[in-house]
């Protein structure tokens, strides 16, 4: 399989093997992941796919996760994902009391103000240390792998490592204190979080960031973390999810599809409190959160309806995912509401059915200050690229923008660019009406993000740990 290396990836020189080797003996890995099936959502898939394919690469993952609790917006149940966990994989669960998930507002504010861990994070850390130490002593794994967030998992893995002498690996699905999208009480609290991040990662034998930019940012911010312990390993897509015929979306409409979550709620609050946020340093200067939602797309759709009222009969904006009250309120108040079809959360299989059949996929991200790249790539981006469908990508300078551009299917404009979105919508609709050819999809480039390829790369990193 021909995989194209990432030009900006600090580990691009490590070639992916042409075939999957199966070393002997098999290496055991204590795999700590709070987000794991039967929970669904974007945070689950990276861990699930590693666990699914590591056995083919000579590793035996022993999973330590949380017992399913009451469903929350970010952790819906998804049996389709649970069915992908190999029967041979041992899964251990710890149970967190429901009350730690939903602390009172005063408690949460007090803990954040004092720079204290949340009760949820502290409880998760303590349970993982207790149960993880028992598993490590009994199973004798060669290494401990923890996927973050919750970020308290880093200290839990470090403590298990200290007690057992087993090396540990930190896998950051988000850039933690270096994530420009995250809110902090003040700039001072952001600095405290950076200090905590460096302390927590110091003893890791390997630190895996999920974008090239976040890996670069980590090494630059914390030079005391040895450069050779920092690698980049992106999220991706599973080729097995893209087999078979594409099933058309019923109705024969021009279908614009967005999968996953919008972030209108936090963006609207930021917009309302912009001066306060700026004075307190709650956000990184120049970052705007609202474009990572349907807020500006709604404006483009409203203008499109004014220009051509007939599209109400021909166009549908299909939202596949859980909407917040703010997300739904924006739609309800908009003249473009007749265009919207909101399915709510669908299991991963059903979600991909929409993605694969879309006439246009919507991929928004937040706005960044000039000269700064975004440190994250939404997980949906990889499945969007794998579909080969056109992507309306409202992206700042970022790995996401670079990837979508190289994939050949991106219709790019800046975050919040209403005029650019409107022009793209009209152009893609015109092509759909005329039956014009699909974009020139660079499948060879996209193939490097296939989950088996990524797991093989992970396995090569893990074999180097001593």
C-alpha positions as CSV (number, residue, x, y, z in Angstrom):
1,X,0.0,0.0,0.0
2,X,1.5,3.3,-1.1
3,X,1.2,5.9,1.7
4,X,2.1,9.5,1.2
5,X,4.2,11.0,4.0
6,X,3.2,14.2,5.7
7,X,5.6,16.9,4.7
8,X,5.2,18.7,8.1
9,X,5.1,15.5,10.2
10,X,8.2,15.2,12.4
11,X,8.0,11.4,12.1
12,X,7.4,11.2,8.4
13,X,10.8,9.6,7.8
14,X,9.6,6.5,9.6
15,X,8.3,4.3,6.8
16,X,5.1,2.4,7.2
17,X,5.7,-1.3,6.6
18,X,4.3,-2.8,3.4
19,X,2.8,-5.7,5.2
20,X,1.6,-6.1,8.8
21,X,4.3,-8.0,10.8
22,X,3.4,-10.2,13.7
23,X,6.4,-10.2,16.1
24,X,6.9,-13.0,18.6
25,X,6.3,-12.9,21.5
26,X,3.2,-10.7,21.5
27,X,3.7,-7.6,23.7
28,X,1.0,-6.7,26.2
29,X,-0.1,-3.1,26.6
30,X,-2.2,-1.7,29.4
31,X,-4.5,0.6,27.4
32,X,-6.2,3.3,29.5
33,X,-9.0,5.1,27.8
34,X,-12.0,6.9,29.5
35,X,-13.7,7.3,26.1
36,X,-14.3,3.8,24.8
37,X,-17.3,1.8,23.5
38,X,-20.1,1.3,24.2
39,X,-19.8,5.1,24.5
40,X,-20.0,6.8,21.2
41,X,-18.8,10.2,19.9
42,X,-15.6,11.4,18.2
43,X,-13.3,10.9,21.2
44,X,-13.9,7.1,21.1
45,X,-12.8,6.1,17.6
46,X,-9.1,6.7,17.9
47,X,-8.8,4.4,20.9
48,X,-11.2,1.8,19.4
49,X,-9.4,1.5,16.1
50,X,-6.0,1.2,17.9
51,X,-7.4,-1.6,20.0
52,X,-9.0,-3.2,17.0
53,X,-5.8,-3.4,14.9
54,X,-3.0,-3.6,17.4
55,X,-3.4,-7.4,17.7
56,X,-2.6,-7.7,14.0
57,X,0.6,-5.7,14.8
58,X,1.8,-8.0,17.6
59,X,0.4,-6.2,20.5
60,X,-2.2,-7.4,23.0
61,X,-4.2,-4.4,24.4
62,X,-5.7,-4.8,27.9
63,X,-8.3,-2.0,28.1
64,X,-9.0,-0.1,31.3
65,X,-12.0,2.2,30.8
66,X,-15.1,3.7,32.6
67,X,-18.3,1.8,33.1
68,X,-21.1,3.3,31.1
69,X,-23.0,5.8,33.2
70,X,-25.9,8.1,32.4
71,X,-25.7,9.4,28.9
72,X,-24.4,12.9,28.3
73,X,-24.2,15.0,25.1
74,X,-20.6,14.1,24.5
75,X,-20.9,10.4,25.4
76,X,-23.9,8.8,23.7
77,X,-24.2,5.0,23.5
78,X,-23.2,3.5,20.2
79,X,-23.5,-0.3,19.9
80,X,-22.1,-0.3,16.4
81,X,-18.8,0.9,17.8
82,X,-19.0,-1.6,20.7
83,X,-19.4,-4.4,18.2
84,X,-16.0,-3.6,16.7
85,X,-14.0,-4.4,19.9
86,X,-12.3,-7.8,19.3
87,X,-13.7,-10.6,21.4
88,X,-10.2,-11.5,22.4
89,X,-9.5,-8.1,24.1
90,X,-9.9,-7.9,27.8
91,X,-11.9,-4.9,28.9
92,X,-11.8,-3.8,32.6
93,X,-14.2,-1.0,33.8
94,X,-14.2,1.3,36.8
95,X,-17.4,3.0,37.9
96,X,-17.5,6.7,38.5
97,X,-20.4,8.0,40.6
98,X,-22.9,10.0,38.6
99,X,-22.5,13.1,40.8
100,X,-18.9,13.6,39.7
101,X,-20.0,14.1,36.1
102,X,-22.3,17.0,36.9
103,X,-20.8,19.2,39.7
104,X,-22.7,22.2,41.0
105,X,-21.8,25.6,39.4
106,X,-20.3,27.0,42.6
107,X,-18.1,23.9,43.1
108,X,-16.9,24.0,39.5
109,X,-16.2,27.8,39.6
110,X,-14.3,27.5,42.9
111,X,-12.1,24.6,41.7
112,X,-11.3,26.4,38.4
113,X,-10.6,29.6,40.2
114,X,-8.2,27.9,42.6
115,X,-6.6,25.8,39.8
116,X,-7.8,22.6,41.4
117,X,-8.6,19.4,39.5
118,X,-12.3,18.7,38.9
119,X,-13.9,16.1,41.1
120,X,-14.5,14.1,38.0
121,X,-10.8,14.2,37.0
122,X,-9.6,13.4,40.5
123,X,-11.9,10.5,40.8
124,X,-11.0,9.1,37.4
125,X,-7.3,9.4,38.3
126,X,-7.6,7.6,41.7
127,X,-9.7,4.8,40.2
128,X,-7.2,4.3,37.3
129,X,-4.2,4.2,39.7
130,X,-5.9,1.6,41.9
131,X,-7.3,-0.7,39.3
132,X,-4.4,-0.1,36.8
133,X,-1.8,-1.1,39.3
134,X,-3.6,-4.3,40.0
135,X,-3.9,-5.1,36.3
136,X,-0.2,-4.2,35.7
137,X,1.0,-6.4,38.5
138,X,-1.1,-9.3,37.4
139,X,-0.8,-9.1,33.6
140,X,2.8,-7.8,33.4
141,X,2.4,-5.6,30.3
142,X,5.5,-4.3,28.5
143,X,4.1,-0.8,28.5
144,X,1.2,1.5,29.7
145,X,-0.6,3.5,27.0
146,X,-3.0,6.3,28.1
147,X,-5.1,8.3,25.8
148,X,-6.0,11.9,26.9
149,X,-8.4,13.5,27.8
150,X,-9.2,13.3,30.7
151,X,-5.8,14.7,31.2
152,X,-5.6,13.4,34.8
153,X,-4.9,10.1,33.1
154,X,-1.3,11.2,32.5
155,X,-0.7,11.4,36.3
156,X,-2.4,8.1,36.8
157,X,-0.3,6.4,34.1
158,X,2.9,8.0,35.6
159,X,2.0,6.7,39.1
160,X,1.4,3.2,37.8
161,X,4.7,3.4,36.0
162,X,6.4,4.5,39.2
163,X,5.0,1.7,41.2
164,X,5.7,-1.1,38.6
165,X,8.7,0.2,36.6
166,X,6.7,-0.2,33.4
167,X,7.3,2.6,30.8
168,X,4.3,4.7,29.8
169,X,3.1,6.4,26.7
170,X,0.9,9.6,26.5
171,X,-1.5,9.8,23.5
172,X,-3.0,13.3,23.3
173,X,-6.2,13.4,21.3
174,X,-6.3,17.2,22.0
175,X,-3.3,19.5,22.7
176,X,-4.3,20.0,26.4
177,X,-3.0,23.4,27.6
178,X,-1.8,24.2,24.1
179,X,-5.3,24.0,22.6
180,X,-6.2,27.5,21.5
181,X,-9.9,26.5,21.4
182,X,-10.0,25.8,25.2
183,X,-11.3,28.4,27.7
184,X,-9.5,29.2,30.9
185,X,-10.6,31.3,33.9
186,X,-7.7,33.8,33.1
187,X,-4.5,33.9,31.3
188,X,-2.8,33.1,34.6
189,X,-4.8,29.9,34.8
190,X,-3.8,29.0,31.3
191,X,-0.2,29.3,32.5
192,X,-0.9,27.1,35.5
193,X,-2.3,24.5,33.1
194,X,0.8,24.6,31.0
195,X,3.0,24.0,34.0
196,X,0.8,21.1,35.0
197,X,1.0,19.7,31.5
198,X,4.8,19.8,31.5
199,X,5.0,18.2,34.9
200,X,2.5,15.4,34.0
201,X,4.3,14.5,30.8
202,X,7.9,14.7,32.0
203,X,8.3,11.0,32.8
204,X,6.5,9.6,29.6
205,X,8.7,7.5,27.4
206,X,6.8,8.7,24.4
207,X,4.4,11.6,23.8
208,X,2.1,11.2,20.8
209,X,0.3,14.3,19.5
210,X,-2.5,14.0,16.9
211,X,-1.4,16.7,14.5
212,X,2.0,17.8,13.2
213,X,1.3,21.3,14.4
214,X,0.5,20.3,17.9
215,X,3.7,18.2,18.0
216,X,5.7,21.1,16.8
217,X,4.0,23.4,19.4
218,X,4.7,21.0,22.2
219,X,8.4,20.8,21.5
220,X,8.7,24.6,21.1
221,X,6.8,25.3,24.3
222,X,8.4,22.7,26.5
223,X,12.0,22.2,25.3
224,X,12.8,20.2,28.5
225,X,10.6,17.4,27.1
226,X,13.1,15.6,25.0
227,X,12.5,16.2,21.3
228,X,12.9,12.5,20.5
229,X,10.0,11.5,22.7
230,X,7.5,13.6,20.7
231,X,5.9,12.2,17.6
232,X,2.8,13.0,15.5
233,X,0.2,10.4,14.7
234,X,-3.1,11.8,13.2
235,X,-6.6,10.5,13.5
236,X,-8.0,8.8,10.5
237,X,-10.7,6.6,8.9
238,X,-11.3,2.9,8.7
239,X,-11.4,1.5,5.2
240,X,-13.8,-1.2,6.3
241,X,-16.3,1.5,6.9
242,X,-16.2,2.6,3.3
243,X,-16.9,-0.7,1.5
244,X,-20.0,-1.6,-0.5
245,X,-22.3,0.6,-2.6
246,X,-23.1,4.1,-1.5
247,X,-26.7,4.3,-0.5
248,X,-28.4,7.5,-1.7
249,X,-30.1,9.8,0.8
250,X,-33.8,9.5,0.2
251,X,-35.6,12.5,-1.4
252,X,-33.4,13.4,-4.3
253,X,-32.3,16.7,-2.8
254,X,-29.0,18.5,-3.0
255,X,-27.7,17.3,0.4
256,X,-25.2,19.3,2.5
257,X,-24.1,17.1,5.4
258,X,-22.5,18.0,8.7
259,X,-21.6,15.2,11.1
260,X,-20.8,15.6,14.8
261,X,-21.1,18.6,17.0
262,X,-21.4,22.3,16.5
263,X,-19.9,24.8,19.0
264,X,-22.4,27.7,18.7
265,X,-23.1,27.8,22.4
266,X,-19.6,28.6,23.5
267,X,-19.1,30.9,20.5
268,X,-22.2,32.9,21.3
269,X,-21.1,33.4,24.9
270,X,-17.6,34.4,23.7
271,X,-19.2,36.9,21.3
272,X,-21.3,38.4,24.1
273,X,-18.4,38.6,26.6
274,X,-15.7,39.5,24.2
275,X,-14.3,42.4,26.2
276,X,-14.3,40.4,29.4
277,X,-12.6,37.5,27.8
278,X,-9.9,39.8,26.3
279,X,-9.2,41.5,29.6
280,X,-9.0,38.3,31.6
281,X,-7.1,36.4,28.9
282,X,-9.7,33.6,28.8
283,X,-9.0,32.9,25.2
284,X,-5.9,33.1,23.0
285,X,-5.9,36.6,21.4
286,X,-7.4,36.5,17.9
287,X,-9.2,33.2,18.2
288,X,-12.9,33.3,17.5
289,X,-15.0,30.2,18.4
290,X,-18.3,31.0,16.6
291,X,-17.1,30.1,13.1
292,X,-16.8,26.5,14.4
293,X,-20.6,26.1,14.0
294,X,-23.4,26.7,11.6
295,X,-23.8,30.4,12.6
296,X,-22.2,31.9,9.4
297,X,-23.4,29.1,7.2
298,X,-27.0,30.0,8.2
299,X,-26.3,33.6,7.0
300,X,-25.1,32.2,3.7
301,X,-28.2,30.0,3.3
302,X,-30.5,32.9,4.2
303,X,-28.9,35.0,1.5
304,X,-29.2,32.1,-1.0
305,X,-32.9,31.8,-0.3
306,X,-33.3,35.5,-1.0
307,X,-31.5,35.2,-4.2
308,X,-33.3,32.0,-5.3
309,X,-36.4,31.0,-3.2
310,X,-36.8,27.9,-5.3
311,X,-33.9,26.2,-3.5
312,X,-36.2,25.5,-0.6
313,X,-37.6,22.6,-2.7
314,X,-34.3,21.4,-3.9
315,X,-31.7,21.8,-1.0
316,X,-31.3,20.1,2.4
317,X,-28.9,20.9,5.2
318,X,-28.6,17.6,7.0
319,X,-27.2,17.7,10.6
320,X,-26.1,14.3,11.9
321,X,-25.3,14.7,15.6
322,X,-26.6,16.0,18.9
323,X,-27.5,19.7,18.8
324,X,-27.3,22.0,21.9
325,X,-30.2,24.2,22.7
326,X,-28.3,27.1,21.3
327,X,-27.6,25.2,18.1
328,X,-31.3,24.5,17.6
329,X,-32.4,28.0,18.6
330,X,-30.3,29.5,15.8
331,X,-31.9,27.2,13.3
332,X,-35.4,27.8,14.6
333,X,-35.0,31.6,14.4
334,X,-33.6,31.5,10.8
335,X,-35.5,32.0,7.5
336,X,-33.3,29.0,6.4
337,X,-35.0,26.6,8.8
338,X,-37.0,24.9,6.0
339,X,-33.7,23.7,4.6
340,X,-32.7,21.8,7.8
341,X,-33.1,18.2,8.5
342,X,-31.6,17.4,11.9
343,X,-31.4,13.6,12.6
344,X,-29.8,13.8,16.1
345,X,-27.2,11.2,17.1
346,X,-26.9,8.3,14.8
347,X,-24.7,5.3,15.3
348,X,-21.4,5.5,13.4
349,X,-22.6,3.2,10.6
350,X,-25.6,5.4,9.9
351,X,-23.6,8.6,10.2
352,X,-21.2,7.4,7.6
353,X,-24.1,6.5,5.3
354,X,-24.9,10.2,5.2
355,X,-21.3,11.2,4.8
356,X,-20.7,8.9,1.9
357,X,-23.8,10.0,0.1
358,X,-23.5,13.7,0.6
359,X,-23.4,16.1,-2.3
360,X,-21.4,18.5,-0.1
361,X,-19.9,18.1,3.3
362,X,-19.5,21.0,5.8
363,X,-16.3,21.3,7.8
364,X,-16.0,24.4,9.9
365,X,-13.2,25.4,12.3
366,X,-12.5,28.4,14.5
367,X,-10.8,31.6,13.4
368,X,-7.1,32.0,14.1
369,X,-4.9,35.1,14.5
370,X,-2.6,36.0,11.6
371,X,0.6,34.0,11.6
372,X,-0.7,31.2,13.8
373,X,-1.8,27.7,12.7
374,X,-4.7,25.9,14.4
375,X,-3.4,23.0,16.5
376,X,-6.4,20.6,15.9
377,X,-8.0,18.7,13.0
378,X,-11.6,17.7,13.6
379,X,-11.9,13.9,13.5
380,X,-14.6,14.1,10.9
381,X,-12.2,15.6,8.5
382,X,-10.5,12.3,7.8
383,X,-13.8,10.5,7.1
384,X,-14.9,13.4,4.9
385,X,-11.7,13.0,2.9
386,X,-12.1,9.2,2.7
387,X,-15.6,9.7,1.2
388,X,-14.2,11.5,-1.9
389,X,-17.1,13.9,-1.7
390,X,-16.7,17.7,-2.1
391,X,-16.0,19.5,1.2
392,X,-17.0,23.0,2.0
393,X,-14.1,23.7,4.4
394,X,-14.1,27.0,6.3
395,X,-10.7,26.5,7.7
396,X,-7.9,28.8,9.0
397,X,-4.2,28.1,8.4
398,X,-3.9,24.6,9.8
399,X,-3.0,21.0,9.1
400,X,-6.7,20.5,8.4
401,X,-6.6,23.1,5.6
402,X,-3.4,21.5,4.2
403,X,-4.9,18.0,4.3
404,X,-8.2,18.8,2.7
405,X,-6.5,20.9,0.0
406,X,-4.1,18.0,-0.8
407,X,-7.0,15.5,-0.8
408,X,-8.4,17.4,-3.8
409,X,-12.0,17.6,-2.7
410,X,-11.8,20.8,-0.6
411,X,-13.8,23.9,-1.5
412,X,-11.9,26.3,0.8
413,X,-12.7,29.6,2.4
414,X,-11.9,31.4,5.6
415,X,-13.8,30.8,8.8
416,X,-16.9,33.1,9.0
417,X,-16.6,34.1,5.3
418,X,-20.3,34.3,4.4
419,X,-19.7,35.6,0.8
420,X,-17.2,32.8,0.2
421,X,-19.6,30.1,1.5
422,X,-22.5,31.5,-0.5
423,X,-20.4,31.4,-3.7
424,X,-19.3,27.8,-3.0
425,X,-22.8,26.7,-2.2
426,X,-24.1,28.1,-5.5
427,X,-21.2,26.6,-7.5
428,X,-21.6,23.2,-6.0
429,X,-25.3,23.2,-6.5
430,X,-24.9,24.2,-10.1
431,X,-22.5,21.3,-10.6
432,X,-25.0,19.0,-9.0
433,X,-27.8,20.2,-11.2
434,X,-25.7,19.7,-14.3
435,X,-24.3,16.3,-13.3
436,X,-20.8,17.7,-13.5
437,X,-17.9,15.4,-12.6
438,X,-16.8,14.9,-9.0
439,X,-13.6,16.7,-7.8
440,X,-10.2,15.1,-8.6
441,X,-9.9,13.0,-5.5
442,X,-6.3,12.2,-4.4
443,X,-6.9,8.8,-3.0
444,X,-3.2,8.0,-2.6
445,X,-2.7,11.0,-0.3
446,X,-5.8,10.1,1.7
447,X,-4.8,6.5,2.2
448,X,-2.1,7.4,4.7
449,X,-4.8,8.2,7.2
450,X,-6.3,4.7,7.0
451,X,-6.6,3.3,10.5
452,X,-4.6,0.1,9.8
453,X,-1.7,2.3,8.4
454,X,-1.9,4.5,11.5
455,X,-1.9,1.6,13.9
456,X,1.1,0.0,12.1
457,X,2.9,3.3,12.6
458,X,1.9,3.3,16.3
459,X,3.2,-0.2,16.6
460,X,6.6,0.9,15.2
461,X,6.8,3.7,17.7
462,X,5.9,1.3,20.6
463,X,8.6,-1.2,19.5
464,X,11.2,1.4,20.0
465,X,10.4,2.0,23.6
466,X,12.9,0.5,26.1
